[in-house]
Amino acid sequence: MAAALIRHTLGKALRETGSAMERAGMAFANDQSYWDHLSRHTTTVSFADKQPCVAETACVAPSATVYGDASVGAAATVGAGAVVFGPAIVGDGAVVGANAVVHADVLGAVGDGSVVVDPVPAGELWAGRP
């Protein structure tokens, strides 16, 4: 877990440094012929001194967000635009569809665009909004 946190922090610092150097170079050269807009989206966001935990084998889309003390288990999937708020747990092998909003534990699957406020048991697919 410590190694994953170090890799995450170092990777973020290197990406931010690269973005800053690109912007500075383009401004210095006054060259706007090529401008690569890099996404500044942050997949994990700390909240109230709580850091999200994402397993190395989990697949979290670049546009998804995991907040606070939420966790994403091994082989779990969090789709594009989805948001997982702590203290929710996305269990091992669970699936959170694109643009879903999760406020409770997910052990099964959540459909695209769904809002989850109650726990989703293993083996079940939940869809819709309460």
C-alpha positions as CSV (number, residue, x, y, z in Angstrom):
1,M,0.0,0.0,0.0
2,A,2.8,2.4,0.8
3,A,4.5,1.7,-2.5
4,A,1.3,2.4,-4.4
5,L,0.9,5.7,-2.6
6,I,4.5,6.7,-3.4
7,R,4.0,5.7,-7.1
8,H,0.7,7.7,-7.2
9,T,2.2,10.8,-5.6
10,L,5.3,10.7,-7.8
11,G,3.3,10.1,-11.0
12,K,1.0,13.0,-10.2
13,A,4.0,15.3,-9.5
14,L,5.7,14.3,-12.8
15,R,2.5,14.8,-14.8
16,E,1.9,18.3,-13.3
17,T,5.6,19.2,-13.9
18,G,5.3,18.1,-17.5
19,S,2.1,20.1,-18.0
20,A,3.7,23.2,-16.5
21,M,6.8,22.9,-18.7
22,E,4.6,22.5,-21.8
23,R,2.6,25.6,-20.9
24,A,5.8,27.6,-20.2
25,G,7.5,26.4,-23.4
26,M,4.5,27.4,-25.6
27,A,4.2,30.8,-23.9
28,F,8.0,31.4,-24.3
29,A,8.0,30.5,-27.9
30,N,4.7,32.3,-28.5
31,D,3.8,29.3,-30.6
32,Q,0.2,28.2,-30.6
33,S,0.4,26.0,-33.7
34,Y,0.4,22.9,-31.5
35,W,-1.4,22.9,-28.2
36,D,-2.0,19.6,-26.4
37,H,-4.6,20.1,-23.8
38,L,-3.8,17.6,-21.1
39,S,-6.6,16.6,-18.7
40,R,-6.1,18.0,-15.2
41,H,-8.7,15.7,-13.8
42,T,-7.7,14.0,-10.5
43,T,-9.0,10.4,-10.2
44,T,-8.5,10.3,-6.4
45,V,-9.3,13.2,-4.1
46,S,-8.5,13.4,-0.4
47,F,-11.1,14.7,1.9
48,A,-10.9,15.6,5.6
49,D,-7.4,13.9,5.8
50,K,-8.8,10.7,4.3
51,Q,-7.1,9.2,1.2
52,P,-8.9,6.9,-1.1
53,C,-7.6,3.4,-1.6
54,V,-7.6,1.9,-5.1
55,A,-6.2,-1.6,-5.6
56,E,-3.5,-2.0,-8.2
57,T,-5.6,-4.4,-10.3
58,A,-8.7,-2.1,-10.2
59,C,-9.7,-0.3,-13.4
60,V,-10.7,3.3,-12.7
61,A,-11.5,5.4,-15.7
62,P,-9.4,8.6,-16.1
63,S,-12.6,10.7,-15.8
64,A,-13.9,8.9,-12.8
65,T,-13.4,10.2,-9.2
66,V,-12.9,8.4,-5.9
67,Y,-13.3,10.7,-2.9
68,G,-12.3,10.6,0.8
69,D,-12.0,7.2,2.5
70,A,-13.7,5.3,-0.3
71,S,-12.0,2.2,-1.6
72,V,-12.0,0.2,-4.8
73,G,-11.1,-3.5,-4.6
74,A,-9.1,-5.8,-6.7
75,A,-10.4,-6.4,-10.3
76,A,-13.2,-3.8,-9.7
77,T,-14.2,-1.4,-12.4
78,V,-15.3,2.2,-12.1
79,G,-16.6,3.6,-15.4
80,A,-16.1,7.0,-17.1
81,G,-17.5,9.9,-15.2
82,A,-18.5,7.9,-12.2
83,V,-18.1,9.3,-8.7
84,V,-17.5,7.1,-5.6
85,F,-17.9,9.0,-2.2
86,G,-16.3,7.7,1.0
87,P,-16.9,5.7,3.1
88,A,-18.3,3.6,0.2
89,I,-16.5,0.4,-0.7
90,V,-16.5,-1.0,-4.2
91,G,-15.7,-4.6,-3.6
92,D,-13.4,-7.0,-5.4
93,G,-14.7,-7.6,-9.0
94,A,-17.6,-5.2,-8.6
95,V,-18.6,-2.9,-11.5
96,V,-19.7,0.8,-11.3
97,G,-21.1,2.0,-14.6
98,A,-20.4,5.2,-16.4
99,N,-21.7,8.4,-14.8
100,A,-23.0,6.5,-11.7
101,V,-22.9,8.2,-8.3
102,V,-22.1,5.9,-5.4
103,H,-22.7,6.7,-1.7
104,A,-22.9,3.1,-0.4
105,D,-21.0,-0.2,-0.6
106,V,-21.1,-2.0,-4.0
107,L,-20.4,-5.7,-4.1
108,G,-22.4,-6.4,-7.3
109,A,-22.9,-4.1,-10.3
110,V,-24.3,-0.6,-10.8
111,G,-25.8,0.5,-14.1
112,D,-24.8,3.5,-16.1
113,G,-26.1,6.8,-14.6
114,S,-27.4,5.2,-11.5
115,V,-27.4,6.8,-8.0
116,V,-26.6,4.4,-5.2
117,V,-27.6,5.3,-1.6
118,D,-28.2,1.7,-0.3
119,P,-25.6,-1.2,-0.3
120,V,-25.6,-3.3,-3.5
121,P,-25.3,-7.1,-2.6
122,A,-23.0,-9.4,-4.5
123,G,-24.6,-10.9,-7.6
124,E,-27.1,-8.1,-8.1
125,L,-27.3,-5.4,-10.8
126,W,-28.9,-2.1,-9.6
127,A,-29.9,0.6,-12.0
128,G,-31.9,3.9,-11.7
129,R,-32.2,6.7,-9.2
130,P,-34.0,6.5,-5.9
